[in-house]
């Protein structure tokens, strides 16, 4: 029997689906960005993210890492963030906003 998805994961997936549906893919760059985002996307997974000042927060990972960066959802803020991979786990680097925009800032 398959485990049910957490309600938070379902609502994050809905946010991502809406963002993808509204994304302007009319240019070659837009199509490439959207294709790369779709390829990196995974079901939201709860993770611990590190922030400046030494504090941590439970967030949701929404993309696989590319070896350096990943996109997470910050539930307390209601937006997405770009994180850099570190020896201590994902570290928020202050790039916030739409998931695809965060993702595209390093693609």
Secondary structure by P-SEA (a helix, b strand, c coil): ccccccaaaaaaaaaaaaaaaacccccaaaaaaaaaaaaacccbbbbbbbcccbbbbbbbbcccccccccccccccccbbbbbbbcccccccccccccaaaaaaccc
